[in-house]
């Protein structure tokens, strides 16, 4: 009976939900590590905007992960569903990268 109620996530939707946070995390990783590499006038300009950009990107990523978790919940997915695991991991990575941005600025 429970299997009839499950509406599996289509492979295309699952691919889209898994691909987007990977791309966002890669770009955010480059931005956060950039603060370690640059110096001089470029570092001063990076410091001026880094905290605000870092918080904005973190909130965007956590919001997207929340939407993904909501979709999995609607489709009756479990905690071990790949989209759930991906959302949790990318949310943790976003928080860690934001801490790195704050440590560098």
C-alpha positions in Angstrom: 0.0 0.0 0.0 2.8 2.4 0.9 4.6 1.8 -2.4 1.5 2.9 -4.3 1.6 6.2 -2.4 5.2 6.9 -3.4 5.7 9.2 -6.3 9.3 8.8 -7.3 11.4 11.7 -8.4 11.9 11.6 -12.1 15.5 11.1 -13.3 15.5 14.5 -15.0 14.3 16.3 -11.9 16.7 14.4 -9.8 19.6 15.3 -12.1 18.6 19.0 -12.0 18.3 19.0 -8.2 21.7 17.3 -7.9 23.6 19.4 -10.5 22.6 22.9 -9.3 24.2 22.7 -5.8 27.4 21.3 -7.2 27.8 24.2 -9.6 26.9 26.7 -6.8 29.4 25.1 -4.4 32.2 25.1 -7.0 31.8 28.8 -7.7 31.5 29.7 -4.0 34.6 27.6 -3.3 36.6 29.5 -5.9 35.3 32.8 -4.4 36.2 31.8 -0.8 39.7 30.5 -1.7 40.3 33.6 -3.7 40.5 35.5 -0.4 43.5 33.3 0.6 45.4 33.9 -2.7 45.0 37.7 -3.4 46.8 40.5 -1.7 47.4 44.2 -1.9 44.7 46.5 -3.4 42.8 43.5 -4.7 42.5 42.1 -1.2 41.2 45.4 0.1 38.5 45.5 -2.5 37.6 41.8 -1.9 37.4 42.5 1.9 34.9 45.3 1.3 32.3 43.0 -0.2 33.3 39.6 1.0 31.1 39.3 4.1 28.0 40.6 2.4 28.5 38.4 -0.6 29.3 35.4 1.6 26.1 35.7 3.6 24.0 36.2 0.5 25.4 33.2 -1.2 25.1 31.1 1.9 21.5 32.0 2.3 20.8 31.3 -1.4 22.4 27.9 -1.1 20.6 27.0 2.1 17.3 28.1 0.6 17.9 26.0 -2.5 18.8 23.0 -0.3 15.6 23.6 1.7 13.6 23.6 -1.5 15.3 20.3 -2.6 14.4 18.8 0.8 10.8 19.9 0.4 10.6 18.3 -3.0 12.0 15.0 -1.6 9.5 15.2 1.3 6.6 15.8 -1.2 7.7 12.8 -3.2 7.9 10.7 -0.1 11.7 10.2 -0.3 13.7 9.2 2.7 16.7 10.5 4.5 19.0 8.3 2.3 17.7 9.6 -1.0 20.6 11.1 -3.0 18.9 14.5 -3.2 18.5 14.6 0.6 22.1 13.6 1.2 23.4 16.1 -1.4 21.3 18.9 0.1 22.6 18.3 3.6 26.2 18.0 2.5 26.1 21.2 0.3 24.4 23.1 3.1 27.2 22.1 5.5 29.8 23.1 2.8 28.1 26.5 2.3 28.3 27.2 6.1 32.0 26.2 6.1 32.9 28.3 3.1 31.1 31.3 4.7 33.2 30.8 7.8 36.3 30.8 5.6 35.2 34.0 4.0 34.7 35.6 7.4 38.1 34.4 8.6 39.8 35.9 5.5 38.1 39.3 5.6 
